[in-house]
Amino acid sequence: MNQAEKVHVFLQRQEQSDHFGRFSTSQEIVIYCFGFKLHTTEAQNIGLDGLRVRSDLSKLPVHAYIEVGFRLRNEVGSELFRIPVFRDQAGEAGTDLLFVFPAEHEDQLEGSLASHFKFHENAEFGSQLSAS
């Protein structure tokens, strides 16, 4: 990767990352309650502390304990995560779900998030090159 490509990827990551250090995404998320599938939605962003989903989950009690399941793509396929979360802010614009034990998942999630977004950036960059 030449210097211009590296700068492009860095700037793209900066644009995708919000003030919580989360990355914009459209990743499918499954929400579980007591082991049962409750809802399927899409994440707006995801990071090491939690994620924001596009659904209004305000009917769930504040700090309701649920789990989220999602897959992050990497070079060799994908990795499945099922992480306990609690509902934080909720409204028509979406719902914040915070990881209950973020330190337990941090190392694995950090590596997987980096691979996931690198995979998507490379795929987007490759499709832009082939379109030109």
The 8 nearest C-alpha neighbors of each residue, nearest first, counted from 0:
[[1, 4, 5, 2, 3, 6, 8, 7],
 [2, 0, 4, 3, 5, 6, 7, 8],
 [1, 3, 5, 4, 6, 0, 7, 8],
 [4, 2, 6, 5, 1, 7, 0, 8],
 [3, 5, 7, 1, 2, 6, 0, 8],
 [6, 4, 2, 8, 7, 3, 9, 1],
 [5, 7, 9, 3, 4, 8, 10, 2],
 [8, 6, 4, 10, 5, 9, 11, 3],
 [7, 9, 11, 5, 6, 10, 12, 4],
 [10, 8, 6, 12, 11, 7, 5, 13],
 [11, 9, 13, 7, 12, 8, 6, 14],
 [10, 12, 8, 14, 9, 13, 7, 15],
 [13, 11, 15, 9, 14, 10, 16, 8],
 [12, 14, 10, 16, 11, 15, 9, 17],
 [15, 13, 11, 12, 16, 10, 17, 22],
 [16, 14, 12, 23, 22, 13, 11, 17],
 [15, 17, 22, 21, 13, 20, 14, 12],
 [16, 18, 19, 20, 21, 15, 22, 14],
 [17, 19, 20, 16, 21, 22, 13, 15],
 [20, 18, 21, 17, 16, 46, 48, 22],
 [21, 19, 17, 18, 16, 46, 22, 47],
 [22, 20, 46, 45, 16, 19, 17, 44],
 [21, 23, 16, 44, 15, 45, 46, 24],
 [24, 22, 44, 15, 43, 16, 21, 45],
 [25, 23, 44, 43, 26, 42, 22, 45],
 [24, 26, 42, 41, 43, 27, 23, 44],
 [25, 27, 42, 41, 24, 28, 69, 43],
 [28, 26, 41, 40, 42, 69, 25, 29],
 [29, 27, 69, 40, 41, 39, 68, 26],
 [30, 28, 39, 68, 67, 38, 40, 69],
 [29, 31, 67, 38, 37, 66, 36, 39],
 [32, 30, 36, 66, 37, 35, 34, 65],
 [31, 33, 65, 34, 35, 37, 66, 36],
 [34, 32, 35, 31, 65, 66, 36, 64],
 [35, 33, 32, 31, 36, 66, 65, 37],
 [36, 34, 31, 32, 33, 37, 30, 38],
 [35, 37, 31, 38, 30, 32, 34, 29],
 [36, 38, 31, 30, 32, 35, 39, 29],
 [37, 39, 30, 29, 36, 40, 31, 28],
 [40, 38, 29, 28, 30, 41, 37, 27],
 [39, 41, 28, 27, 54, 29, 38, 53],
 [40, 42, 27, 28, 26, 52, 25, 53],
 [41, 43, 52, 26, 25, 44, 51, 53],
 [44, 42, 52, 51, 24, 23, 25, 53],
 [45, 43, 23, 22, 24, 51, 42, 50],
 [44, 46, 50, 21, 22, 49, 51, 23],
 [47, 45, 21, 49, 48, 50, 22, 20],
 [46, 48, 49, 105, 101, 109, 108, 45],
 [49, 47, 46, 98, 101, 97, 50, 45],
 [50, 48, 97, 98, 46, 96, 47, 45],
 [49, 51, 45, 96, 44, 95, 46, 97],
 [50, 52, 95, 44, 43, 94, 42, 96],
 [53, 51, 42, 94, 43, 93, 54, 41],
 [52, 54, 93, 41, 42, 43, 94, 40],
 [55, 53, 93, 52, 56, 94, 40, 91],
 [54, 56, 93, 90, 91, 57, 94, 89],
 [55, 57, 58, 59, 89, 54, 94, 90],
 [56, 58, 89, 59, 55, 90, 60, 94],
 [59, 57, 56, 60, 55, 61, 89, 90],
 [58, 60, 57, 56, 63, 61, 86, 62],
 [61, 59, 63, 62, 58, 57, 86, 56],
 [62, 60, 63, 86, 87, 59, 85, 88],
 [61, 63, 86, 85, 87, 60, 64, 59],
 [64, 62, 60, 85, 61, 86, 65, 59],
 [65, 63, 85, 84, 62, 83, 86, 66],
 [64, 66, 32, 84, 31, 83, 85, 63],
 [67, 65, 83, 31, 82, 84, 30, 32],
 [68, 66, 30, 82, 81, 29, 31, 83],
 [67, 69, 81, 29, 80, 28, 30, 82],
 [70, 68, 28, 80, 79, 27, 29, 67],
 [71, 69, 79, 78, 77, 80, 72, 68],
 [70, 72, 77, 78, 115, 111, 73, 79],
 [73, 71, 77, 115, 76, 78, 70, 74],
 [72, 74, 115, 114, 77, 76, 75, 118],
 [73, 75, 76, 118, 72, 114, 77, 115],
 [76, 74, 73, 77, 72, 78, 114, 118],
 [77, 75, 73, 72, 74, 78, 71, 70],
 [78, 76, 72, 71, 73, 70, 79, 75],
 [77, 79, 71, 70, 72, 80, 76, 111],
 [78, 80, 70, 69, 77, 71, 81, 68],
 [81, 79, 69, 68, 70, 82, 78, 67],
 [82, 80, 68, 67, 66, 69, 79, 83],
 [81, 83, 66, 67, 80, 84, 68, 98],
 [84, 82, 66, 99, 65, 98, 67, 81],
 [85, 83, 98, 99, 97, 66, 65, 96],
 [84, 86, 64, 62, 63, 97, 96, 65],
 [85, 87, 96, 62, 63, 61, 95, 97],
 [86, 88, 95, 96, 62, 61, 85, 89],
 [87, 89, 95, 94, 86, 90, 96, 61],
 [90, 88, 94, 57, 93, 55, 56, 95],
 [91, 89, 55, 92, 93, 57, 94, 88],
 [90, 92, 55, 93, 89, 54, 94, 53],
 [93, 91, 90, 53, 55, 94, 54, 89],
 [94, 92, 53, 54, 55, 90, 52, 91],
 [93, 95, 89, 52, 51, 88, 55, 56],
 [96, 94, 51, 88, 87, 50, 86, 89],
 [95, 97, 86, 50, 85, 49, 87, 84],
 [98, 96, 49, 84, 85, 48, 99, 95],
 [97, 99, 84, 49, 101, 100, 48, 83],
 [98, 100, 84, 83, 101, 97, 85, 82],
 [99, 101, 98, 102, 103, 104, 83, 84],
 [102, 100, 98, 103, 104, 48, 105, 99],
 [101, 103, 105, 104, 100, 106, 47, 48],
 [104, 102, 101, 100, 105, 106, 107, 99],
 [103, 105, 102, 101, 107, 108, 106, 100],
 [104, 106, 102, 108, 107, 109, 103, 101],
 [107, 105, 109, 108, 104, 110, 103, 102],
 [106, 108, 110, 109, 104, 105, 111, 103],
 [107, 109, 111, 105, 110, 106, 104, 112],
 [110, 108, 106, 112, 111, 107, 105, 113],
 [111, 109, 113, 108, 107, 112, 114, 106],
 [110, 112, 108, 114, 113, 109, 115, 107],
 [113, 111, 115, 109, 114, 110, 108, 116],
 [112, 114, 110, 111, 116, 115, 117, 109],
 [115, 113, 117, 111, 73, 112, 116, 118],
 [116, 114, 72, 112, 118, 73, 113, 117],
 [115, 117, 119, 118, 113, 114, 120, 112],
 [116, 118, 120, 114, 119, 115, 113, 121],
 [119, 117, 115, 121, 116, 120, 114, 73],
 [120, 118, 122, 116, 121, 117, 123, 115],
 [121, 119, 117, 123, 122, 118, 124, 116],
 [120, 122, 124, 118, 119, 123, 125, 117],
 [121, 123, 119, 125, 120, 124, 118, 126],
 [124, 122, 120, 126, 125, 121, 119, 127],
 [123, 125, 121, 127, 126, 122, 120, 128],
 [126, 124, 122, 128, 127, 123, 121, 129],
 [125, 127, 129, 123, 128, 124, 130, 122],
 [128, 126, 124, 130, 125, 129, 123, 131],
 [129, 127, 125, 131, 126, 130, 124, 123],
 [128, 130, 126, 131, 127, 125, 124, 123],
 [129, 131, 127, 128, 126, 125, 124, 123],
 [130, 128, 129, 127, 126, 125, 124, 123]]
